[in-house]
Structures are given as structure tokens and as C-alpha cells.
Amino acid sequence: MARRARVACPACDDARHCAACADRRTCGEHWRYLIANTGPVLHLQCPGCTHTWSLDTLAHRGGSAPCA
């Protein structure tokens, strides 16, 4: 089973009209592949648009940086 994370994709923003995501509840549809993590930094991929990015969970919420 793949590890999953439920955070907004900065590329396609597919969850923008989802009430569960807006309320920060678990949504079975808008999950991301958790490729790896390095301490508080998550490395993610969106299954919908295949965009990859990194998210520092200690930084300001919503902040993300492209994967290197």
C-alpha cells in the first residue's frame, strides 16, 4: 500500500471546490502520493496531474517548493 497525504496540489488545485478539503477533513478523493520525507519535508506527487513538489510542514501552511 502506498503512503498518502492529503494536501492541496499547487499545480492543478483539483480540490478547490471540495467541502471536505476546505474543512481540512479526510477526503478519499483528493489524496497525494507521499513519495518520501526528509524530517518535516514531504515529497509529494499528485495522482491526477502527476506534478511533484516538496512541502515543509514546519514552514507557513500552504507554502510549497518545486521538487529538485
C-alpha positions in Angstrom: 0.0 0.0 0.0 1.3 3.4 -1.0 1.7 6.1 1.6 -0.7 9.0 1.1 -1.0 12.7 2.1 -4.0 14.9 1.9 -2.7 18.4 0.9 -3.6 20.7 -1.9 -1.8 20.2 -5.2 -0.2 23.6 -6.2 -0.4 22.7 -9.9 -4.0 21.6 -10.6 -5.8 22.7 -7.4 -8.3 19.9 -8.1 -9.7 20.1 -4.5 -10.7 23.7 -4.7 -14.4 23.0 -4.7 -14.4 20.1 -2.2 -16.2 20.8 1.0 -14.2 18.1 2.9 -10.9 19.5 1.8 -12.0 23.1 2.6 -12.8 21.9 6.2 -9.5 20.1 6.4 -11.3 16.8 6.8 -10.1 13.5 5.4 -11.2 13.3 1.8 -10.9 9.9 0.0 -10.7 11.5 -3.4 -8.1 14.3 -3.1 -5.0 12.5 -1.8 -1.4 12.7 -2.9 1.3 10.1 -3.2 3.8 10.6 -0.3 7.0 9.7 -2.2 9.3 10.3 0.7 10.0 12.6 3.6 13.2 14.1 5.0 12.3 15.1 8.5 9.5 17.7 8.3 9.8 18.0 4.5 7.3 15.9 2.5 8.0 14.9 -1.2 4.6 14.5 -2.9 3.1 13.7 -6.3 -0.5 14.4 -7.4 -2.1 11.3 -9.0 -4.3 13.5 -11.2 -1.8 15.7 -12.9 1.5 13.9 -11.9 3.0 17.2 -10.6 5.7 16.6 -7.9 6.7 19.1 -5.2 8.1 19.3 -1.7 6.3 20.7 1.3 8.0 21.8 4.5 5.4 21.1 7.2 7.2 23.4 9.7 7.0 26.4 7.4 4.0 28.5 6.9 0.9 26.4 6.0 0.4 26.2 2.3 4.0 27.0 1.4 5.5 24.7 -1.1 8.5 24.4 -3.3 9.1 22.6 -6.5 11.0 19.3 -6.3 14.6 19.5 -7.3 
